[in-house]
């Protein structure tokens, strides 16, 4: 939900940072966003709706991936990712431990890449 929090065109920035990579959103993330649309806080609902619209843009592929039984969304992302774009600090730590390259927002202005791919 970074594009709305910091007013950054995240897709364009990801394409610049990783021109040879295809942007993919797993279907279980879409499901999580659909759940967030039911949140009591209006800001979260609006951000979730906008995130879904971005994920459905022609530049992004939604890949049909299911979570395993009792698997968290974070663990699902760690299982399927080679490069992971996230600003979640705990998820970044876990990704580093697994050798997954991470793309994240620094200083609320630009993307940084941590790791090799």
N, C-alpha and C positions, 0 to 999 in steps of 0.2 A: 504494500500500500504506500510505498515510498513516493510515487509520483504525486500523490495528493497531499502528503504531509510536507514535502519539500519543493513541490512544483518543478519537478524534473521530468523530462521526457525519457523515461527509463529504457524504452525500446530502442530509441536512436542511440542512446549512450551505450547500451549493451552491444548493438551492432558495430559501433566504433571500436569498442574494447575487444570484441571477439568476432571479427568479421567472417571467420570461417566456420563458426558454430551456428547451429540451428536452434532457435529459441523454442523450448518445449515446456509446456505446463502439464503435469500429470492430472488426470481426471479427479484424483482424490483431493487435489488442491481446490478444484472447482467446487467439489462437494463441501469442502470446509468453508469456502466463501459463501456458498448458498446458505449454510448454517449461520454465518455471521450476518446475513441479511435479516435474520430474525432477532438480532440483538436489541436490547432495550435502548441502547444509545444510538441516537439518530446519526451521529457522525460515523460510527462503525458501520451502520447499515448502508449509508451512502457510499463510503469508501469501498465496501465489499461489492456493491453493485457496479461501481466504476472499474474495479479490478477485474470483474468478470467480463465487462465490455472490452477491456484491454486484452485479456487472455483470448478472447474470441476474434481478435483482429487478424487480418490475413498474414501478418508477419510472424504469428505464433501458431504452433501446432499443439493441439490438445491431444495428448497420448492417453489411450485408455489403459490405465494402470490401477490395480486395486491394492488396497492395504491387505497385508496378511492378517490372519486372526490375531487379535489383541495387539496389533502393531500401531504405534503412534504415527501421526503425520510426519514428525521429525525423523523417526526411524525409517519410514518409507522413503523419504527424500534421500537419506543417507544410503539406503540400499540401492537406489536407481541412478544416483548422480555421479557424473564424472567432474562436472563443474557445477557449482551451486551458487545461485545469487540469493543472498539473504543478509539482512542486517541484524538478525537474531543472534546475540552474542553467544548464548549457550550452544546453538546449532553450529555456529562457526567453529567453536572449540571442538565439538564432536567431529565435524567434517575434517578439520586439520588432523586430528588423531587418526582418521581413516585414510588420509592422503588425498582427500578431495580438494581440488582447487576451489577457491571462494572468490566471488565478486561481491563487493559491498560498497556502501556509500560512505565516503569520508568527508568530514567537515561540512556535511549537508550540501555539498556542491559537486563532487566528482566521484567516479567509480574507481575503486582500487581492486587489484587482483592479488590474491595471496595464494601461492602454491604454483605448481606446474601442471600442465595438461598437454 
